[in-house]
């Protein structure tokens, strides 16, 4: 199982609406709003790198209002 953290920058004022819709996605384990350069962080669980890529490219990045993402893949084996 792969764990990844995704940082999001969203359009001004859209944080709550976007995070509410993202929480419903099966791959998303947790969503937290942030203060600073990024607006939110997601914890993602995926079975393979291919399924992680599919989630990022075909689901997450197609959400209207997301301006930028940065994905960090965890090296923690548990």
C-alpha positions, 0 to 999 in steps of 0.5 A, a space after each residue: 500500500 502506498 501512502 502519499 500526501 498531496 498539498 493543494 492550492 485552491 482558488 481564493 475562497 474555495 477551500 471549504 467547497 473543494 475539501 468537502 467534495 474531495 473527502 468523498 473520494 475513496 482514495 482520500 483518507 484525511 483532509 486538513 486545511 492549512 495556513 500558509 503557502 498551501 491551502 490544504 493537505 490530503 492523505 492518500 492511500 493507493 494500492 499501486 503507483 499506477 493507481 496513485 497516478 490515475 487518481 492524481 491525473 484523472 480525478 484530483 487534478 480535474 476538480 474545478 478550483 484546484 490551482 496547484 498540487 504537490 505530491 509527497 510519497 511516503 517512505 514509511 513501510 507501515 
